[in-house]
């Protein structure tokens, strides 16, 4: 390796196989932002540290921000009210739900004024009304079913959905998230309820929410920005990031929610984000992307290589901020996985798994000391 492995300050860098000018802020690079909520803006009833301030700065800089959620049970007005209480500046129209994307999909397939069986919370019925559709609670006469989450959904509602689908009704699910995190633990999500109807009918629904693209497509129409000028922000690889990649939109993964460094390392290519950061403060500062240097990957001063073989290991050649070490380590890991030298699952086993845990601890420490 050369004596000075750090990347040149003037050279373009590469992140997830795409070129990026060095240390360009993400707010400078994009005109519109599609932001996830739970795990990105808030956790439960509390704001994620630095999120509200970063989003205020984004709006102040002239960027459009919409908030896209797979949660179909609440109306946009209810979501907007919660965000306003946290200090986020937004209008009701800046909230885009999977129920709205699902209702739009139903109208595309069955036309205006159709009678639709609504399964789920008030957010589902409100979305159908917005699209000029007639919400009903009975299968008789329904030409479509829109199924979303609702805490009070029970056997009767699921049975009506099954009857309508068996009779030939168009079936659209707002999302198929199998689980739902609550303050008491993990509960069945809409995907579990959708599975019950699927088991009864043998039919698969049309899905509107992440990681399918209709929710992001509706968000893009609200922003009125091209995909190339839009940034998606999320904390889940399998929904937020996978959906952004499917829609052809760049994605930022923040490590404030569900998935962390170990899950990132083992992620298949279609789940990998273009950008990775500890939290939303990254929006307003220069983004330092990793680049290949000899047999390693560098990010800022950090240089990391992954040694393959019977006992793969991560070698930090030069130290740097935890965020930079992580970006370099992920780039190196993805390269050896994609080459077939090691299996993605091995990056989470034994010592490798402990390495990612230590990086996560460092990231949390850096965030606390700089907050």
C-alpha positions in Angstrom: 0.0 0.0 0.0 1.2 3.5 -0.7 2.5 5.6 2.2 -0.4 8.0 2.1 -3.6 5.9 1.6 -6.1 8.7 2.2 -8.2 9.9 -0.8 -7.2 13.1 -2.5 -9.3 16.1 -1.4 -10.0 17.0 -5.0 -10.8 13.6 -6.5 -14.3 12.4 -7.0 -15.3 9.5 -4.8 -17.6 6.5 -5.2 -20.4 5.3 -3.0 -22.5 2.3 -3.8 -20.9 2.3 -7.3 -21.9 5.9 -8.2 -19.7 8.9 -8.4 -20.1 11.8 -6.0 -18.2 15.1 -5.8 -16.2 15.2 -2.6 -17.9 16.5 0.5 -21.0 17.9 -1.2 -23.8 18.3 1.3 -26.8 16.2 0.6 -29.1 19.3 0.8 -27.0 20.8 -2.0 -27.2 17.7 -4.1 -31.1 17.2 -4.1 -34.2 19.3 -4.4 -36.7 17.0 -2.7 -36.6 14.7 0.3 -38.9 11.7 1.1 -38.5 11.0 4.8 -39.6 8.0 6.7 -41.0 8.6 10.2 -40.6 5.9 12.9 -36.9 5.5 13.6 -35.9 8.5 11.6 -38.0 11.5 12.9 -39.4 9.9 16.1 -39.3 6.8 18.3 -42.7 6.3 19.8 -43.7 9.8 21.1 -40.1 11.2 21.4 -38.1 12.9 18.6 -35.0 11.2 17.4 -32.0 13.4 18.4 -31.1 16.1 15.8 -33.8 15.0 13.4 -36.2 18.0 13.9 -33.4 20.5 13.7 -32.0 18.9 10.5 -35.4 18.8 8.8 -36.1 22.5 9.8 -32.8 23.4 8.1 -33.8 21.4 5.0 -37.0 23.3 4.6 -35.3 26.6 5.4 -32.8 25.9 2.6 -35.7 25.7 0.1 -35.9 21.9 -0.1 -39.3 20.3 -0.3 -39.8 17.5 2.3 -42.6 15.0 2.4 -43.1 12.3 5.0 -43.9 8.8 3.7 -45.2 6.1 6.0 -46.4 2.6 5.6 -48.7 3.2 8.6 -52.2 3.2 7.0 -54.2 3.5 10.2 -53.8 7.2 10.8 -54.9 10.1 8.5 -52.4 12.6 7.2 -53.9 15.2 9.5 -53.2 13.1 12.5 -49.6 12.4 11.5 -49.1 16.1 10.7 -50.4 17.1 14.1 -47.9 14.7 15.8 -45.0 16.1 13.8 -46.1 19.7 14.5 -46.0 18.9 18.2 -42.5 17.7 17.9 -41.5 21.0 16.2 -41.5 19.9 12.5 -42.7 22.6 10.1 -45.1 21.0 7.6 -48.6 21.1 6.0 -51.0 18.2 6.0 -50.3 17.6 2.3 -46.6 16.9 3.2 -47.7 13.6 4.7 -48.0 10.7 2.3 -49.4 7.4 3.6 -49.6 3.9 2.2 -53.4 4.2 2.5 -53.3 7.1 0.1 -51.1 5.3 -2.3 -53.3 2.2 -2.0 -56.5 4.2 -2.7 -54.9 5.8 -5.7 -54.0 2.4 -7.0 -57.6 1.2 -6.4 -59.1 4.1 -8.4 -56.6 3.4 -11.2 -57.9 -0.2 -11.5 -61.7 0.3 -10.9 -62.4 3.9 -11.7 -64.1 6.8 -9.9 -67.0 6.4 -7.6 -66.5 2.6 -7.1 -67.7 0.8 -4.0 -64.7 -0.4 -2.0 -64.5 -2.5 1.1 -62.3 -0.7 3.6 -60.4 -2.8 6.1 -58.3 -0.9 8.6 -58.3 2.3 10.6 -59.7 5.7 9.7 -56.7 6.4 7.5 -58.0 3.8 5.0 -61.5 5.3 4.8 -60.2 8.8 4.5 -57.9 7.9 1.7 -60.7 6.3 -0.2 -62.9 9.4 0.2 -60.0 11.6 -1.1 -59.9 9.5 -4.3 -63.7 9.8 -4.9 -64.4 6.2 -3.9 -67.2 4.9 -1.7 -66.0 3.1 1.4 -68.1 0.2 2.7 -67.8 -2.3 5.5 -69.5 -5.2 3.7 -68.3 -7.4 0.8 -71.7 -7.3 -1.0 -71.5 -4.9 -3.9 -67.8 -4.1 -3.4 -65.7 -4.2 -6.5 -62.4 -3.7 -4.7 -60.8 -4.2 -1.2 -58.3 -1.8 0.3 -56.7 -3.5 3.3 -54.6 -1.5 5.8 -53.7 -1.8 9.4 -56.2 -1.1 12.2 -55.8 -2.0 15.8 -59.5 -3.0 16.0 -59.5 -5.2 12.8 -60.9 -8.6 13.7 -62.2 -11.8 12.2 -65.4 -10.3 10.8 -63.4 -7.6 8.8 -61.0 -10.2 7.5 -63.8 -12.6 6.6 -65.6 -9.8 4.6 -62.3 -9.1 2.8 -61.9 -12.8 1.9 -65.5 -13.0 0.7 -65.0 -10.0 -1.6 -61.7 -11.2 -3.0 -63.2 -14.7 -3.7 -66.0 -13.0 -5.5 -63.5 -11.3 -7.8 -62.9 -7.9 -6.2 -59.6 -6.2 -6.8 -57.5 -6.5 -3.7 -55.0 -3.9 -2.7 -52.9 -4.0 0.5 -51.5 -0.8 1.8 -48.4 -2.7 3.0 -47.3 -6.1 4.1 -45.1 -5.4 7.1 -45.4 -8.6 9.1 -44.8 -7.0 12.5 -45.5 -3.8 14.3 -43.2 -2.5 17.1 -45.1 -1.3 20.2 -44.1 -0.1 23.7 -45.0 -3.6 24.9 -43.0 -5.5 22.3 -43.6 -6.8 18.8 -47.2 -7.2 17.6 -48.7 -8.5 14.3 -48.6 -6.0 11.6 -50.7 -5.5 8.5 -48.7 -8.2 6.7 -49.9 -10.8 9.2 -53.5 -9.8 8.6 -53.0 -9.8 4.9 -51.6 -13.3 5.2 -54.8 -14.5 6.8 -56.9 -13.3 3.8 -54.3 -14.8 1.4 -54.5 -18.1 3.2 -58.3 -18.1 2.9 -58.4 -17.1 -0.8 -55.1 -18.3 -2.4 -54.7 -14.9 -4.0 -52.0 -12.3 -3.6 -52.8 -8.6 -3.3 -51.5 -5.6 -5.2 -49.2 -3.8 -2.7 -48.9 0.0 -2.5 -46.4 0.6 0.4 -42.7 0.1 0.7 -40.8 -1.7 -0.6 -43.2 -1.6 -3.6 -43.0 1.6 -5.5 -46.5 3.3 -5.5 -45.9 5.1 -2.2 -42.6 6.6 -3.5 -44.2 7.4 -6.9 -47.0 9.4 -5.1 -44.4 11.1 -2.9 -42.5 12.2 -6.0 -45.6 13.7 -7.5 -46.2 15.6 -4.3 -42.6 16.9 -4.4 -42.8 17.6 -8.2 -39.1 16.6 -8.5 -37.4 14.1 -10.8 -36.1 10.9 -9.3 -32.6 12.1 -9.9 -33.3 15.2 -7.7 -35.0 13.2 -4.9 -33.5 11.7 -1.8 -35.2 9.0 0.3 -34.3 8.8 4.0 -35.0 5.6 6.0 -33.9 3.3 8.8 -35.1 -0.1 7.4 -33.2 -1.8 4.6 -36.0 -4.2 3.6 -38.7 -1.4 3.2 -37.3 2.1 3.0 -34.0 1.4 1.1 -35.3 -1.5 -1.0 -38.2 0.6 -2.1 -36.1 3.6 -3.0 -33.8 1.4 -5.1 -36.8 -0.2 -6.8 -38.1 3.3 -7.6 -34.7 4.4 -8.9 -34.2 7.0 -6.2 -31.1 7.6 -4.1 -31.3 6.6 -0.5 -29.8 7.7 2.8 -29.7 5.1 5.6 -29.6 6.6 9.1 -28.6 4.4 12.0 -31.3 5.7 14.4 -33.9 3.0 14.0 -34.4 -0.7 13.2 -31.2 -1.7 11.2 -27.6 -1.2 12.1 -24.1 -1.8 10.8 -24.3 -5.7 10.9 -27.5 -5.7 8.9 -26.0 -3.2 6.4 -22.9 -5.4 6.0 -25.0 -8.5 5.1 -27.5 -6.6 2.9 -28.1 -7.9 -0.6 -27.2 -5.4 -3.4 -30.8 -4.3 -3.9 -31.1 -3.3 -0.2 -27.9 -1.2 -0.1 -28.2 2.6 0.3 -26.1 5.1 -1.6 -25.5 7.1 1.6 -25.0 6.0 5.3 -24.9 8.3 8.3 -25.4 8.1 12.1 -28.2 10.6 12.1 -29.8 13.4 10.1 -27.1 16.0 10.9 -25.4 14.6 7.8 -27.8 16.5 5.5 -26.2 19.9 6.1 -22.5 18.9 6.0 -20.2 17.6 3.4 -20.8 14.0 2.7 -17.5 12.0 2.6 -17.9 8.9 0.4 -15.6 5.9 0.4 -13.2 5.2 -2.5 -11.0 2.3 -3.3 -7.2 2.7 -2.6 -5.0 -0.1 -3.6 -6.3 -3.2 -1.8 -8.5 -1.3 0.7 -11.2 1.2 0.9 -10.8 4.7 2.3 -13.2 7.3 3.7 -11.6 10.5 4.9 -8.6 9.4 7.0 -10.1 5.9 7.7 -8.7 3.0 5.6 -10.2 -0.5 5.9 -9.7 -3.8 4.2 -11.5 -7.1 4.5 -9.4 -10.2 4.4 -11.2 -13.2 2.9 -10.4 -16.8 3.4 -11.4 -19.5 5.9 -11.5 -16.9 8.7 -12.6 -13.5 7.1 -11.7 -10.5 9.2 -11.9 -6.7 9.0 -8.6 -4.8 9.2 -8.6 -1.1 10.0 -5.4 0.2 8.4 -5.9 3.8 9.4 -8.3 5.1 12.0 -10.8 7.9 11.6 -14.3 9.0 12.8 -16.6 6.0 13.4 -18.9 7.1 10.6 -16.0 7.1 8.1 -14.6 3.8 9.4 -18.1 2.3 8.9 -18.5 3.6 5.3 -15.1 2.2 4.3 -15.7 -1.1 6.0 -19.1 -1.5 4.3 -17.6 -0.7 0.9 -14.8 -3.2 1.4 -17.3 -5.9 2.7 -19.7 -5.5 -0.2 -16.8 -5.8 -2.6 -15.6 -9.1 -1.3 -19.2 -10.4 -1.0 -20.1 -9.4 -4.6 -16.8 -11.1 -5.8 -18.0 -14.4 -4.2 -14.9 -14.5 -1.9 -17.1 -14.7 1.2 -20.8 -15.2 2.0 -22.7 -12.2 3.2 -23.9 -14.2 6.2 -20.3 -14.6 7.4 -20.1 -10.9 8.0 -22.4 -11.3 11.0 -20.9 -14.4 12.5 -18.8 -14.6 15.7 -15.9 -12.1 15.6 -17.2 -10.2 12.6 -20.5 -9.7 14.3 -18.7 -8.3 17.4 -16.7 -5.9 15.2 -19.9 -4.3 13.8 -21.3 -4.1 17.3 -18.2 -2.2 18.4 -18.6 0.2 15.5 -22.2 0.8 16.5 -21.1 1.6 20.0 -18.5 4.0 18.7 -21.1 5.7 16.5 -23.4 6.1 19.6 -20.5 7.6 21.6 -19.5 10.0 18.8 -23.2 11.2 18.5 -23.4 11.7 22.3 -20.1 13.6 22.6 -21.0 15.9 19.6 -24.6 16.5 20.5 
